[in-house]
Amino acid sequence: MVTCKDFLRELGDYLDESVDPQVREELSKHINECPNCWVVLNTTQKTIQVYKGMDPEPLPEGVHDRLIGALEKKIKSQA
């Protein structure tokens, strides 16, 4: 049985359609039965559509380096 936590863990792969077909079927069933997860999926899909329609904006100076530094720090803390 798929839980909301399982759904959130697999959301990216579900949206990319790269999740195992059997898992996708179980997630779809959960989404149809769980109004909260349906809202999360629907909102995420709409957000992606909005962003796909926008022109890319360059990052302000220094943001890229700070972002990479923060990601590296997070990865090291999880190791």
N, C-alpha and C positions, 0 to 999 in steps of 0.2 A: 504494500500500500504506500503510495506516494504522499509525503507530507508537504506542507507549505515550505519548509526548510529545504527539502529535496528540490522542489520546483525552483526556488530562488537560486540554488546552487547550479542548476542546469539551464537557467534562463538564457544565458548567452548562446550556448550551443543549440538550444531550442529555436531561438530566433535565427541563427545561422543555418538551421536545418542540418546540423552536423552531428546531432545526437543519434544514438542507436535507434533504429525504427521501433523496437519494442519499448524502449524507454520513452520515446516520443509519444507513442500510443498511451502509455500510462500517464504521462504528463498531461496530454490532451484531455484525458478522462478527468483528471484532478481539476484542471482549469474549468471544465464544464460544470463541475460540482461545487467549486469553491469560489464564491463571489469575490473574495479578497484577491485571490491570485488572478482571477479574470481581469480585475481592474489593473493590477500591476502589469500584466501582459499587454492589455489594451493601451494603457498610458505609455508604456515603453515603446510599443510599435508606433504610436502617433508621434512621440518625441523623435524617434529615428527618422520618420518621414519629414518632419519639420527641418531637422538638421541636414538631411540629404538635399533639401531644396535651397540651402543657403550657400553663399560663396564663402570659401575659406578665408579666415582672417589670420594674419601673421601674429605670432606670440610677441608680446612686449619684450624688449631687450632684457636679458637675464632670466626670464621665466623658464626657458628651456633648461638651462643649467641647474636652477634651483629644483625643478621638477625631477630631473634625472638624479640629482643628489638625494632628494627625499625618497625616491624609489629604491635607490641603492641602499640607503640606511634601513628602510623597511625590510628589504630582502635579507640583509645581514642579521637583523634582529630576529627573523623567523628561522634562521639556520641553527 
